[in-house]
Amino acid sequence: MRVKIIAVLVGLAWLAGVATAQAPAGKPVANLAQVMRGILFPNSNILFDVQSSDPETFGKKEAGGGASASFSGIYTGWQVVENAALAIDESAQLITVPGRLCMNGRPVPVDRADWKKYVVELKAAAQKMYKAAQSKNREAASDATNDVAGACENCHIVYREPPNGGPRCTP
Ligand code: HEC
């Protein structure tokens, strides 16, 4: 009996340890380029497609196996645009969180005033896009894609391709 109780207690302690280890400590796991490639790049490309394709056709059922084909056709039309706009809006938090590194090991310059301004512009563009998608206004949505592209570009010319040819993530 006592052995069992000890086993249970040890088990609980072990579980607590696991829980602590797995609790989100707020420490970023991906570098900045990975966040860009995984979240900003694919979602902004969905938004840019509004310029050339009718959003009503987005997310149509695809042929073939695999989860992405099987579950295509679930979120469709303008909702695809809404979701991509929300993902970009939420990504603003991911690129402002302290502790994330750029690919070259330099910290993401989250404390710099111009970085904060570029992030605010990205959020504003995403919100404009979201509103246009909600109202299913293709012209407004197309217009908002320019804001999104501009917001990416404004930050990139300073921090991704620094004009002085210096390392990324340093002004
Ligand atoms: C506030 C600044 C900022 C904004 C806004 C921003 N980026 Fe970036 N982006 C960067 C920096 C800095 C890097 C370099 C990251 C690194 O080297 O780790 C980068 C890298 C990237 C990369 C990876 C390039 C590579 O090396 O493979 C892609 C793709 C990208 N950004 C897409 C976007 C898109 C699309 C948007 C807009 C929706 C955007 N970014 C908005 C700063 C920004």
Backbone and ligand atoms as CSV (ligand in chain L), in Angstrom:
chain,resi,resn,atom,element,x,y,z
A,1,MET,N,N,0.843,-1.210,0.000
A,1,MET,CA,C,0.000,0.000,0.000
A,1,MET,C,C,0.872,1.250,0.000
A,2,ARG,N,N,1.851,1.240,0.982
A,2,ARG,CA,C,2.726,2.413,1.063
A,2,ARG,C,C,3.508,2.589,-0.246
A,3,VAL,N,N,3.948,1.469,-0.779
A,3,VAL,CA,C,4.728,1.516,-2.027
A,3,VAL,C,C,3.903,2.173,-3.125
A,4,LYS,N,N,2.618,1.763,-3.136
A,4,LYS,CA,C,1.740,2.320,-4.174
A,4,LYS,C,C,1.612,3.834,-4.035
A,5,ILE,N,N,1.421,4.246,-2.749
A,5,ILE,CA,C,1.253,5.691,-2.530
A,5,ILE,C,C,2.503,6.439,-2.978
A,6,ILE,N,N,3.653,5.863,-2.613
A,6,ILE,CA,C,4.902,6.530,-3.012
A,6,ILE,C,C,4.969,6.593,-4.536
A,7,ALA,N,N,4.584,5.475,-5.136
A,7,ALA,CA,C,4.625,5.446,-6.610
A,7,ALA,C,C,3.735,6.543,-7.189
A,8,VAL,N,N,2.544,6.675,-6.562
A,8,VAL,CA,C,1.620,7.696,-7.053
A,8,VAL,C,C,2.231,9.084,-6.874
A,9,LEU,N,N,2.822,9.277,-5.645
A,9,LEU,CA,C,3.416,10.594,-5.382
A,9,LEU,C,C,4.553,10.897,-6.345
A,10,VAL,N,N,5.387,9.867,-6.565
A,10,VAL,CA,C,6.503,10.064,-7.491
A,10,VAL,C,C,5.943,10.369,-8.877
A,11,GLY,N,N,4.883,9.615,-9.197
A,11,GLY,CA,C,4.251,9.834,-10.501
A,11,GLY,C,C,3.758,11.263,-10.634
A,12,LEU,N,N,3.121,11.750,-9.555
A,12,LEU,CA,C,2.592,13.125,-9.596
A,12,LEU,C,C,3.718,14.129,-9.745
A,13,ALA,N,N,4.796,13.876,-8.965
A,13,ALA,CA,C,5.927,14.795,-9.038
A,13,ALA,C,C,6.479,14.792,-10.459
A,14,TRP,N,N,6.509,13.602,-11.043
A,14,TRP,CA,C,7.042,13.500,-12.396
A,14,TRP,C,C,6.143,14.261,-13.377
A,15,LEU,N,N,4.828,14.073,-13.189
A,15,LEU,CA,C,3.874,14.784,-14.048
A,15,LEU,C,C,4.032,16.294,-13.911
A,16,ALA,N,N,4.203,16.734,-12.636
A,16,ALA,CA,C,4.357,18.163,-12.391
A,16,ALA,C,C,5.591,18.666,-13.130
A,17,GLY,N,N,6.643,17.836,-13.072
A,17,GLY,CA,C,7.882,18.196,-13.773
A,17,GLY,C,C,7.629,18.340,-15.257
A,18,VAL,N,N,6.885,17.375,-15.820
A,18,VAL,CA,C,6.592,17.400,-17.249
A,18,VAL,C,C,5.778,18.654,-17.572
A,19,ALA,N,N,4.775,18.919,-16.681
A,19,ALA,CA,C,3.903,20.062,-16.920
A,19,ALA,C,C,4.725,21.352,-16.943
A,20,THR,N,N,5.678,21.442,-15.979
A,20,THR,CA,C,6.502,22.648,-15.938
A,20,THR,C,C,7.325,22.749,-17.211
A,21,ALA,N,N,7.897,21.606,-17.602
A,21,ALA,CA,C,8.765,21.625,-18.774
A,21,ALA,C,C,7.986,22.031,-20.019
A,22,GLN,N,N,6.706,21.632,-20.078
A,22,GLN,CA,C,5.954,21.885,-21.304
A,22,GLN,C,C,5.148,23.184,-21.271
A,23,ALA,N,N,5.032,23.777,-20.048
A,23,ALA,CA,C,4.231,24.995,-19.967
A,23,ALA,C,C,4.852,26.056,-20.861
A,24,PRO,N,N,4.021,26.782,-21.599
A,24,PRO,CA,C,4.608,27.798,-22.468
A,24,PRO,C,C,5.257,28.882,-21.610
A,25,ALA,N,N,6.566,28.967,-21.672
A,25,ALA,CA,C,7.278,29.904,-20.832
A,25,ALA,C,C,7.375,31.249,-21.519
A,26,GLY,N,N,6.819,31.347,-22.733
A,26,GLY,CA,C,6.876,32.603,-23.455
A,26,GLY,C,C,8.184,32.766,-24.204
A,27,LYS,N,N,9.003,31.714,-24.206
A,27,LYS,CA,C,10.278,31.819,-24.905
A,27,LYS,C,C,10.065,31.436,-26.366
A,28,PRO,N,N,10.434,32.292,-27.277
A,28,PRO,CA,C,10.217,31.967,-28.695
A,28,PRO,C,C,10.997,30.721,-29.108
A,29,VAL,N,N,10.418,29.924,-29.989
A,29,VAL,CA,C,11.112,28.714,-30.443
A,29,VAL,C,C,11.698,28.870,-31.842
A,30,ALA,N,N,11.107,29.724,-32.652
A,30,ALA,CA,C,11.575,29.868,-34.034
A,30,ALA,C,C,12.396,31.143,-34.177
A,31,ASN,N,N,13.337,31.139,-35.115
A,31,ASN,CA,C,14.015,32.412,-35.386
A,31,ASN,C,C,13.110,33.278,-36.265
A,32,LEU,N,N,13.504,34.532,-36.462
A,32,LEU,CA,C,12.612,35.465,-37.162
A,32,LEU,C,C,12.334,35.006,-38.598
A,33,ALA,N,N,13.357,34.516,-39.273
A,33,ALA,CA,C,13.159,34.083,-40.669
A,33,ALA,C,C,12.149,32.935,-40.722
A,34,GLN,N,N,12.189,32.043,-39.722
A,34,GLN,CA,C,11.239,30.920,-39.692
A,34,GLN,C,C,9.808,31.398,-39.479
A,35,VAL,N,N,9.643,32.426,-38.627
A,35,VAL,CA,C,8.300,32.997,-38.422
A,35,VAL,C,C,7.814,33.627,-39.731
A,36,MET,N,N,8.716,34.307,-40.411
A,36,MET,CA,C,8.364,34.949,-41.692
A,36,MET,C,C,7.959,33.890,-42.712
A,37,ARG,N,N,8.768,32.822,-42.805
A,37,ARG,CA,C,8.507,31.785,-43.821
A,37,ARG,C,C,7.268,30.970,-43.482
A,38,GLY,N,N,7.043,30.763,-42.181
A,38,GLY,CA,C,5.949,29.876,-41.771
A,38,GLY,C,C,4.600,30.568,-41.675
A,39,ILE,N,N,4.610,31.869,-41.368
A,39,ILE,CA,C,3.339,32.548,-41.093
A,39,ILE,C,C,3.113,33.745,-42.019
A,40,LEU,N,N,4.059,34.672,-42.058
A,40,LEU,CA,C,3.810,35.885,-42.857
A,40,LEU,C,C,3.810,35.610,-44.355
A,41,PHE,N,N,4.764,34.790,-44.798
A,41,PHE,CA,C,4.898,34.538,-46.235
A,41,PHE,C,C,3.661,33.826,-46.808
A,42,PRO,N,N,3.263,32.652,-46.269
A,42,PRO,CA,C,2.106,31.974,-46.881
A,42,PRO,C,C,0.811,32.770,-46.764
A,43,ASN,N,N,0.611,33.432,-45.622
A,43,ASN,CA,C,-0.655,34.158,-45.454
A,43,ASN,C,C,-0.716,35.417,-46.311
A,44,SER,N,N,0.426,36.089,-46.464
A,44,SER,CA,C,0.382,37.286,-47.310
A,44,SER,C,C,0.193,36.876,-48.771
A,45,ASN,N,N,0.703,35.716,-49.152
A,45,ASN,CA,C,0.485,35.278,-50.538
A,45,ASN,C,C,-0.992,34.996,-50.815
A,46,ILE,N,N,-1.693,34.501,-49.817
A,46,ILE,CA,C,-3.151,34.331,-49.971
A,46,ILE,C,C,-3.781,35.695,-50.224
A,47,LEU,N,N,-3.350,36.693,-49.441
A,47,LEU,CA,C,-3.908,38.039,-49.616
A,47,LEU,C,C,-3.570,38.591,-51.002
A,48,PHE,N,N,-2.332,38.389,-51.440
A,48,PHE,CA,C,-1.926,38.939,-52.742
A,48,PHE,C,C,-2.720,38.295,-53.889
A,49,ASP,N,N,-3.170,37.069,-53.696
A,49,ASP,CA,C,-3.958,36.389,-54.732
A,49,ASP,C,C,-5.265,37.123,-55.042
A,50,VAL,N,N,-5.720,37.940,-54.085
A,50,VAL,CA,C,-6.965,38.687,-54.306
A,50,VAL,C,C,-6.837,39.607,-55.527
A,51,GLN,N,N,-5.588,40.017,-55.810
A,51,GLN,CA,C,-5.386,40.921,-56.953
A,51,GLN,C,C,-5.708,40.244,-58.281
A,52,SER,N,N,-5.477,38.926,-58.346
A,52,SER,CA,C,-5.627,38.260,-59.650
A,52,SER,C,C,-6.758,37.232,-59.694
A,53,SER,N,N,-7.241,36.804,-58.525
A,53,SER,CA,C,-8.287,35.770,-58.550
A,53,SER,C,C,-9.474,36.200,-57.702
A,54,ASP,N,N,-10.617,35.636,-58.021
A,54,ASP,CA,C,-11.832,35.950,-57.275
A,54,ASP,C,C,-11.826,35.176,-55.952
A,55,PRO,N,N,-11.818,35.883,-54.812
A,55,PRO,CA,C,-11.785,35.203,-53.510
A,55,PRO,C,C,-12.918,34.189,-53.317
A,56,GLU,N,N,-14.032,34.380,-54.042
A,56,GLU,CA,C,-15.129,33.403,-53.912
A,56,GLU,C,C,-14.660,32.000,-54.284
A,57,THR,N,N,-13.591,31.907,-55.085
A,57,THR,CA,C,-13.106,30.587,-55.533
A,57,THR,C,C,-12.064,30.003,-54.582
A,58,PHE,N,N,-11.645,30.752,-53.553
A,58,PHE,CA,C,-10.561,30.295,-52.676
A,58,PHE,C,C,-10.998,29.085,-51.842
A,59,GLY,N,N,-10.048,28.158,-51.665
A,59,GLY,CA,C,-10.282,27.014,-50.777
A,59,GLY,C,C,-11.158,25.933,-51.374
A,60,LYS,N,N,-11.294,25.949,-52.674
A,60,LYS,CA,C,-12.138,24.929,-53.327
A,60,LYS,C,C,-11.597,23.532,-53.078
A,61,LYS,N,N,-12.461,22.548,-53.159
A,61,LYS,CA,C,-12.079,21.161,-52.905
A,61,LYS,C,C,-11.010,20.712,-53.907
A,62,GLU,N,N,-9.898,20.182,-53.353
A,62,GLU,CA,C,-8.836,19.690,-54.234
A,62,GLU,C,C,-8.921,18.179,-54.349
A,63,ALA,N,N,-8.467,17.654,-55.486
A,63,ALA,CA,C,-8.404,16.200,-55.655
A,63,ALA,C,C,-7.155,15.690,-54.932
A,64,GLY,N,N,-7.151,14.402,-54.583
A,64,GLY,CA,C,-5.949,13.801,-54.028
A,64,GLY,C,C,-6.093,13.453,-52.558
A,65,GLY,N,N,-5.060,12.753,-52.045
A,65,GLY,CA,C,-5.107,12.298,-50.653
A,65,GLY,C,C,-4.436,13.306,-49.749
A,66,GLY,N,N,-4.157,12.883,-48.536
A,66,GLY,CA,C,-3.471,13.757,-47.589
A,66,GLY,C,C,-4.449,14.708,-46.927
A,67,ALA,N,N,-4.063,15.153,-45.738
A,67,ALA,CA,C,-4.979,15.985,-44.957
A,67,ALA,C,C,-5.298,17.298,-45.655
A,68,SER,N,N,-4.303,17.914,-46.324
A,68,SER,CA,C,-4.593,19.230,-46.893
A,68,SER,C,C,-5.601,19.126,-48.024
A,69,ALA,N,N,-5.548,18.032,-48.789
A,69,ALA,CA,C,-6.552,17.860,-49.841
A,69,ALA,C,C,-7.894,17.451,-49.225
A,70,SER,N,N,-7.854,16.523,-48.246
A,70,SER,CA,C,-9.100,16.039,-47.638
A,70,SER,C,C,-9.887,17.167,-47.000
A,71,PHE,N,N,-9.150,18.086,-46.345
A,71,PHE,CA,C,-9.852,19.139,-45.616
A,71,PHE,C,C,-9.935,20.446,-46.395
A,72,SER,N,N,-9.529,20.396,-47.662
A,72,SER,CA,C,-9.778,21.579,-48.480
A,72,SER,C,C,-11.286,21.636,-48.666
A,73,GLY,N,N,-11.794,22.779,-48.916
A,73,GLY,CA,C,-13.243,22.887,-49.082
A,73,GLY,C,C,-13.970,23.132,-47.783
A,74,ILE,N,N,-13.253,23.187,-46.653
A,74,ILE,CA,C,-13.921,23.437,-45.363
A,74,ILE,C,C,-14.020,24.940,-45.113
A,75,TYR,N,N,-12.902,25.629,-45.231
A,75,TYR,CA,C,-12.922,27.089,-45.108
A,75,TYR,C,C,-12.741,27.648,-46.508
A,76,THR,N,N,-13.695,28.354,-46.979
A,76,THR,CA,C,-13.668,28.745,-48.390
A,76,THR,C,C,-14.004,30.224,-48.577
A,77,GLY,N,N,-13.791,30.660,-49.804
A,77,GLY,CA,C,-14.206,32.004,-50.208
A,77,GLY,C,C,-13.528,33.101,-49.404
A,78,TRP,N,N,-14.279,34.128,-49.111
A,78,TRP,CA,C,-13.724,35.292,-48.413
A,78,TRP,C,C,-13.218,34.947,-47.026
A,79,GLN,N,N,-13.720,33.826,-46.446
A,79,GLN,CA,C,-13.236,33.457,-45.112
A,79,GLN,C,C,-11.743,33.138,-45.149
A,80,VAL,N,N,-11.265,32.622,-46.287
A,80,VAL,CA,C,-9.842,32.326,-46.441
A,80,VAL,C,C,-9.045,33.630,-46.338
A,81,VAL,N,N,-9.594,34.667,-46.924
A,81,VAL,CA,C,-8.928,35.979,-46.895
A,81,VAL,C,C,-8.982,36.552,-45.471
A,82,GLU,N,N,-10.142,36.427,-44.828
A,82,GLU,CA,C,-10.271,36.898,-43.439
A,82,GLU,C,C,-9.232,36.217,-42.548
A,83,ASN,N,N,-9.152,34.884,-42.686
A,83,ASN,CA,C,-8.241,34.127,-41.824
A,83,ASN,C,C,-6.784,34.521,-42.058
A,84,ALA,N,N,-6.431,34.725,-43.319
A,84,ALA,CA,C,-5.042,35.120,-43.627
A,84,ALA,C,C,-4.757,36.513,-43.061
A,85,ALA,N,N,-5.751,37.412,-43.151
A,85,ALA,CA,C,-5.564,38.768,-42.613
A,85,ALA,C,C,-5.390,38.711,-41.096
A,86,LEU,N,N,-6.179,37.861,-40.437
A,86,LEU,CA,C,-6.065,37.723,-38.976
A,86,LEU,C,C,-4.708,37.128,-38.596
A,87,ALA,N,N,-4.249,36.158,-39.383
A,87,ALA,CA,C,-2.945,35.545,-39.093
A,87,ALA,C,C,-1.839,36.597,-39.174
A,88,ILE,N,N,-1.924,37.469,-40.168
A,88,ILE,CA,C,-0.902,38.526,-40.294
A,88,ILE,C,C,-1.026,39.504,-39.116
A,89,ASP,N,N,-2.256,39.852,-38.761
A,89,ASP,CA,C,-2.460,40.761,-37.633
A,89,ASP,C,C,-1.855,40.153,-36.357
A,90,GLU,N,N,-2.140,38.887,-36.113
A,90,GLU,CA,C,-1.609,38.216,-34.912
A,90,GLU,C,C,-0.080,38.069,-34.976
A,91,SER,N,N,0.453,37.958,-36.188
A,91,SER,CA,C,1.899,37.763,-36.314
A,91,SER,C,C,2.664,38.987,-35.806
A,92,ALA,N,N,1.976,40.138,-35.734
A,92,ALA,CA,C,2.627,41.341,-35.224
A,92,ALA,C,C,3.155,41.098,-33.806
A,93,GLN,N,N,2.382,40.335,-33.029
A,93,GLN,CA,C,2.833,40.037,-31.658
A,93,GLN,C,C,4.064,39.144,-31.685
A,94,LEU,N,N,4.072,38.210,-32.620
A,94,LEU,CA,C,5.191,37.266,-32.684
A,94,LEU,C,C,6.507,37.955,-33.034
A,95,ILE,N,N,6.405,39.023,-33.830
A,95,ILE,CA,C,7.658,39.680,-34.222
A,95,ILE,C,C,8.017,40.862,-33.309
A,96,THR,N,N,7.259,40.980,-32.210
A,96,THR,CA,C,7.602,42.017,-31.223
A,96,THR,C,C,7.988,41.396,-29.890
A,97,VAL,N,N,7.852,40.083,-29.781
A,97,VAL,CA,C,8.129,39.438,-28.506
A,97,VAL,C,C,9.645,39.454,-28.253
A,98,PRO,N,N,10.062,39.842,-27.038
A,98,PRO,CA,C,11.502,39.871,-26.768
A,98,PRO,C,C,12.078,38.456,-26.682
A,99,GLY,N,N,13.332,38.302,-26.995
A,99,GLY,CA,C,13.995,37.006,-26.849
A,99,GLY,C,C,14.129,36.225,-28.144
A,100,ARG,N,N,13.435,36.666,-29.204
A,100,ARG,CA,C,13.585,35.947,-30.478
A,100,ARG,C,C,14.853,36.430,-31.178
A,101,LEU,N,N,15.491,35.498,-31.864
A,101,LEU,CA,C,16.710,35.838,-32.591
A,101,LEU,C,C,16.456,35.837,-34.086
A,102,CYS,N,N,17.259,36.576,-34.801
A,102,CYS,CA,C,17.270,36.474,-36.262
A,102,CYS,C,C,18.173,35.291,-36.616
A,103,MET,N,N,18.116,34.914,-37.887
A,103,MET,CA,C,18.887,33.765,-38.359
A,103,MET,C,C,20.375,33.887,-38.034
A,104,ASN,N,N,20.869,35.122,-38.069
A,104,ASN,CA,C,22.306,35.334,-37.830
A,104,ASN,C,C,22.654,35.430,-36.344
A,105,GLY,N,N,21.655,35.138,-35.478
A,105,GLY,CA,C,21.934,35.110,-34.041
A,105,GLY,C,C,21.758,36.455,-33.354
A,106,ARG,N,N,21.509,37.504,-34.142
A,106,ARG,CA,C,21.270,38.816,-33.516
A,106,ARG,C,C,19.845,38.878,-32.998
A,107,PRO,N,N,19.636,39.580,-31.886
A,107,PRO,CA,C,18.265,39.678,-31.375
A,107,PRO,C,C,17.379,40.475,-32.335
A,108,VAL,N,N,16.124,40.096,-32.444
A,108,VAL,CA,C,15.169,40.892,-33.209
A,108,VAL,C,C,15.093,42.264,-32.526
A,109,PRO,N,N,15.279,43.350,-33.279
A,109,PRO,CA,C,15.413,44.671,-32.643
A,109,PRO,C,C,14.086,45.262,-32.168
A,110,VAL,N,N,13.397,44.522,-31.289
A,110,VAL,CA,C,12.027,44.876,-30.894
A,110,VAL,C,C,11.917,46.195,-30.122
A,111,ASP,N,N,13.040,46.667,-29.556
A,111,ASP,CA,C,12.975,47.897,-28.766
A,111,ASP,C,C,13.151,49.144,-29.610
A,112,ARG,N,N,13.520,48.981,-30.841
A,112,ARG,CA,C,13.768,50.167,-31.687
A,112,ARG,C,C,12.457,50.803,-32.130
A,113,ALA,N,N,12.434,52.137,-32.097
A,113,ALA,CA,C,11.203,52.871,-32.407
A,113,ALA,C,C,10.735,52.584,-33.837
A,114,ASP,N,N,11.668,52.517,-34.779
A,114,ASP,CA,C,11.232,52.307,-36.169
A,114,ASP,C,C,10.712,50.877,-36.361
A,115,TRP,N,N,11.278,49.912,-35.661
A,115,TRP,CA,C,10.755,48.542,-35.729
A,115,TRP,C,C,9.294,48.515,-35.266
A,116,LYS,N,N,9.057,49.197,-34.137
A,116,LYS,CA,C,7.687,49.249,-33.594
A,116,LYS,C,C,6.744,49.896,-34.600
A,117,LYS,N,N,7.213,50.934,-35.266
A,117,LYS,CA,C,6.387,51.644,-36.250
A,117,LYS,C,C,6.064,50.710,-37.425
A,118,TYR,N,N,7.042,49.952,-37.888
A,118,TYR,CA,C,6.790,49.045,-39.014
A,118,TYR,C,C,5.773,47.963,-38.620
A,119,VAL,N,N,5.852,47.538,-37.371
A,119,VAL,CA,C,4.917,46.515,-36.904
A,119,VAL,C,C,3.494,47.095,-36.809
A,120,VAL,N,N,3.391,48.329,-36.331
A,120,VAL,CA,C,2.087,48.996,-36.266
A,120,VAL,C,C,1.496,49.126,-37.670
A,121,GLU,N,N,2.339,49.453,-38.638
A,121,GLU,CA,C,1.872,49.583,-40.030
A,121,GLU,C,C,1.401,48.234,-40.573
A,122,LEU,N,N,2.124,47.184,-40.196
A,122,LEU,CA,C,1.719,45.841,-40.644
A,122,LEU,C,C,0.343,45.493,-40.084
A,123,LYS,N,N,0.157,45.783,-38.800
A,123,LYS,CA,C,-1.144,45.521,-38.162
A,123,LYS,C,C,-2.260,46.318,-38.830
A,124,ALA,N,N,-1.994,47.575,-39.096
A,124,ALA,CA,C,-3.011,48.442,-39.719
A,124,ALA,C,C,-3.392,47.897,-41.096
A,125,ALA,N,N,-2.400,47.459,-41.843
A,125,ALA,CA,C,-2.669,46.917,-43.182
A,125,ALA,C,C,-3.496,45.633,-43.074
A,126,ALA,N,N,-3.160,44.795,-42.091
A,126,ALA,CA,C,-3.891,43.535,-41.906
A,126,ALA,C,C,-5.343,43.819,-41.521
A,127,GLN,N,N,-5.536,44.847,-40.697
A,127,GLN,CA,C,-6.899,45.175,-40.263
A,127,GLN,C,C,-7.728,45.748,-41.410
A,128,LYS,N,N,-7.087,46.519,-42.253
A,128,LYS,CA,C,-7.770,47.065,-43.426
A,128,LYS,C,C,-8.201,45.908,-44.345
A,129,MET,N,N,-7.292,44.948,-44.481
A,129,MET,CA,C,-7.566,43.780,-45.311
A,129,MET,C,C,-8.733,42.965,-44.729
A,130,TYR,N,N,-8.716,42.809,-43.415
A,130,TYR,CA,C,-9.770,42.035,-42.748
A,130,TYR,C,C,-11.136,42.675,-42.963
A,131,LYS,N,N,-11.182,43.995,-42.823
A,131,LYS,CA,C,-12.452,44.714,-43.013
A,131,LYS,C,C,-12.956,44.541,-44.443
A,132,ALA,N,N,-12.034,44.668,-45.399
A,132,ALA,CA,C,-12.412,44.525,-46.814
A,132,ALA,C,C,-12.941,43.111,-47.069
A,133,ALA,N,N,-12.312,42.116,-46.432
A,133,ALA,CA,C,-12.744,40.720,-46.626
A,133,ALA,C,C,-14.119,40.504,-46.002
A,134,GLN,N,N,-14.318,41.092,-44.824
A,134,GLN,CA,C,-15.619,40.948,-44.171
A,134,GLN,C,C,-16.736,41.533,-45.013
A,135,SER,N,N,-16.440,42.631,-45.698
A,135,SER,CA,C,-17.483,43.248,-46.516
A,135,SER,C,C,-17.454,42.706,-47.948
A,136,LYS,N,N,-16.572,41.719,-48.178
A,136,LYS,CA,C,-16.459,41.066,-49.490
A,136,LYS,C,C,-16.290,42.094,-50.607
A,137,ASN,N,N,-15.494,43.099,-50.310
A,137,ASN,CA,C,-15.285,44.178,-51.275
A,137,ASN,C,C,-13.949,43.940,-51.978
A,138,ARG,N,N,-14.021,43.476,-53.213
A,138,ARG,CA,C,-12.810,43.067,-53.906
A,138,ARG,C,C,-11.890,44.244,-54.209
A,139,GLU,N,N,-12.504,45.374,-54.529
A,139,GLU,CA,C,-11.674,46.529,-54.850
A,139,GLU,C,C,-10.928,47.030,-53.596
A,140,ALA,N,N,-11.659,47.096,-52.484
A,140,ALA,CA,C,-11.023,47.533,-51.227
A,140,ALA,C,C,-9.952,46.528,-50.802
A,141,ALA,N,N,-10.231,45.226,-51.037
A,141,ALA,CA,C,-9.276,44.191,-50.644
A,141,ALA,C,C,-8.011,44.284,-51.493
A,142,SER,N,N,-8.195,44.490,-52.790
A,142,SER,CA,C,-7.056,44.643,-53.695
A,142,SER,C,C,-6.209,45.830,-53.270
A,143,ASP,N,N,-6.891,46.905,-52.921
A,143,ASP,CA,C,-6.219,48.112,-52.473
A,143,ASP,C,C,-5.426,47.835,-51.187
A,144,ALA,N,N,-6.038,47.083,-50.280
A,144,ALA,CA,C,-5.383,46.790,-49.002
A,144,ALA,C,C,-4.151,45.899,-49.186
A,145,THR,N,N,-4.123,45.090,-50.247
A,145,THR,CA,C,-2.925,44.253,-50.467
A,145,THR,C,C,-1.704,45.145,-50.700
A,146,ASN,N,N,-1.923,46.341,-51.279
A,146,ASN,CA,C,-0.783,47.254,-51.472
A,146,ASN,C,C,-0.241,47.722,-50.125
A,147,ASP,N,N,-1.158,47.952,-49.183
A,147,ASP,CA,C,-0.719,48.346,-47.834
A,147,ASP,C,C,0.097,47.225,-47.192
A,148,VAL,N,N,-0.388,45.990,-47.382
A,148,VAL,CA,C,0.321,44.848,-46.775
A,148,VAL,C,C,1.719,44.736,-47.390
A,149,ALA,N,N,1.773,44.745,-48.724
A,149,ALA,CA,C,3.071,44.618,-49.399
A,149,ALA,C,C,4.003,45.759,-48.977
A,150,GLY,N,N,3.436,46.965,-48.855
A,150,GLY,CA,C,4.236,48.118,-48.452
A,150,GLY,C,C,4.779,47.954,-47.042
A,151,ALA,N,N,3.938,47.394,-46.163
A,151,ALA,CA,C,4.361,47.214,-44.766
A,151,ALA,C,C,5.517,46.206,-44.679
A,152,CYS,N,N,5.460,45.153,-45.476
A,152,CYS,CA,C,6.561,44.166,-45.490
A,152,CYS,C,C,7.827,44.865,-46.000
A,153,GLU,N,N,7.660,45.554,-47.116
A,153,GLU,CA,C,8.787,46.168,-47.809
A,153,GLU,C,C,9.485,47.234,-46.948
A,154,ASN,N,N,8.669,48.095,-46.294
A,154,ASN,CA,C,9.258,49.188,-45.508
A,154,ASN,C,C,10.207,48.665,-44.442
A,155,CYS,N,N,9.841,47.562,-43.826
A,155,CYS,CA,C,10.727,47.009,-42.796
A,155,CYS,C,C,11.906,46.278,-43.442
A,156,HIS,N,N,11.632,45.567,-44.530
A,156,HIS,CA,C,12.702,44.775,-45.156
A,156,HIS,C,C,13.853,45.634,-45.660
A,157,ILE,N,N,13.521,46.812,-46.228
A,157,ILE,CA,C,14.621,47.611,-46.789
A,157,ILE,C,C,15.548,48.157,-45.697
A,158,VAL,N,N,15.079,48.148,-44.470
A,158,VAL,CA,C,15.947,48.599,-43.383
A,158,VAL,C,C,16.598,47.412,-42.668
A,159,TYR,N,N,15.780,46.386,-42.389
A,159,TYR,CA,C,16.263,45.319,-41.499
A,159,TYR,C,C,16.570,43.983,-42.186
A,160,ARG,N,N,16.021,43.767,-43.386
A,160,ARG,CA,C,16.336,42.496,-44.048
A,160,ARG,C,C,17.457,42.683,-45.063
A,161,GLU,N,N,17.390,43.793,-45.787
A,161,GLU,CA,C,18.473,44.117,-46.725
A,161,GLU,C,C,19.003,45.490,-46.363
A,162,PRO,N,N,19.728,45.598,-45.255
A,162,PRO,CA,C,20.189,46.934,-44.821
A,162,PRO,C,C,20.936,47.621,-45.961
A,163,PRO,N,N,20.634,48.913,-46.180
A,163,PRO,CA,C,21.195,49.633,-47.312
A,163,PRO,C,C,22.725,49.704,-47.280
A,164,ASN,N,N,23.285,49.654,-46.073
A,164,ASN,CA,C,24.752,49.729,-45.967
A,164,ASN,C,C,25.412,48.363,-46.183
A,165,GLY,N,N,24.577,47.364,-46.525
A,165,GLY,CA,C,25.121,46.027,-46.769
A,165,GLY,C,C,25.507,45.320,-45.476
A,166,GLY,N,N,25.158,45.887,-44.366
A,166,GLY,CA,C,25.494,45.295,-43.068
A,166,GLY,C,C,24.622,44.093,-42.768
A,167,PRO,N,N,24.850,43.464,-41.614
A,167,PRO,CA,C,24.077,42.275,-41.262
A,167,PRO,C,C,22.597,42.594,-41.034
A,168,ARG,N,N,21.757,41.617,-41.267
A,168,ARG,CA,C,20.321,41.764,-41.028
A,168,ARG,C,C,20.059,42.063,-39.552
A,169,CYS,N,N,18.902,42.661,-39.333
A,169,CYS,CA,C,18.437,42.921,-37.971
A,169,CYS,C,C,19.256,43.972,-37.232
A,170,THR,N,N,20.106,44.696,-37.974
A,170,THR,CA,C,20.788,45.864,-37.399
A,170,THR,C,C,20.487,47.017,-38.339
A,171,PRO,N,N,20.113,48.166,-37.827
A,171,PRO,CA,C,19.724,49.275,-38.706
A,171,PRO,C,C,20.944,49.842,-39.450
L,1,HEC,C1,C,9.031,44.842,-38.662
L,1,HEC,C2,C,9.883,44.298,-39.701
L,1,HEC,C3,C,9.360,43.310,-40.700
L,1,HEC,C4,C,8.101,43.232,-41.239
L,1,HEC,C5,C,6.893,44.127,-40.992
L,1,HEC,C6,C,8.127,42.107,-42.143
L,1,HEC,N1,N,9.359,41.509,-42.145
L,1,HEC,FE1,FE,9.880,39.851,-43.194
L,1,HEC,N2,N,11.739,39.935,-42.406
L,1,HEC,C7,C,12.206,40.902,-41.545
L,1,HEC,C8,C,13.589,40.608,-41.179
L,1,HEC,C9,C,14.465,41.426,-40.258
L,1,HEC,C10,C,13.929,39.415,-41.851
L,1,HEC,C11,C,15.243,38.642,-41.738
L,1,HEC,C12,C,15.033,37.565,-40.681
L,1,HEC,C13,C,16.243,36.721,-40.365
L,1,HEC,O1,O,17.232,36.789,-41.065
L,1,HEC,O2,O,16.136,35.959,-39.375
L,1,HEC,C14,C,12.747,39.028,-42.610
L,1,HEC,C15,C,12.697,37.904,-43.400
L,1,HEC,C16,C,11.621,37.543,-44.163
L,1,HEC,C17,C,11.551,36.354,-44.970
L,1,HEC,C18,C,12.606,35.259,-45.013
L,1,HEC,C19,C,13.689,35.524,-46.004
L,1,HEC,C20,C,14.704,34.397,-45.973
L,1,HEC,O3,O,15.827,34.691,-45.620
L,1,HEC,O4,O,14.345,33.256,-46.255
L,1,HEC,C21,C,10.336,36.341,-45.596
L,1,HEC,C22,C,9.800,35.285,-46.543
L,1,HEC,C23,C,9.624,37.517,-45.159
L,1,HEC,N3,N,10.429,38.228,-44.278
L,1,HEC,C24,C,8.347,37.838,-45.547
L,1,HEC,C25,C,7.629,38.919,-45.015
L,1,HEC,C26,C,6.307,39.282,-45.430
L,1,HEC,C27,C,5.508,38.577,-46.511
L,1,HEC,C28,C,5.935,40.358,-44.689
L,1,HEC,C29,C,4.661,41.135,-44.714
L,1,HEC,C30,C,3.430,40.443,-44.664
L,1,HEC,C31,C,7.040,40.668,-43.805
L,1,HEC,N4,N,8.058,39.780,-44.038
L,1,HEC,C32,C,7.035,41.700,-42.891
L,1,HEC,C33,C,11.499,41.979,-41.060
L,1,HEC,C34,C,10.158,42.239,-41.303
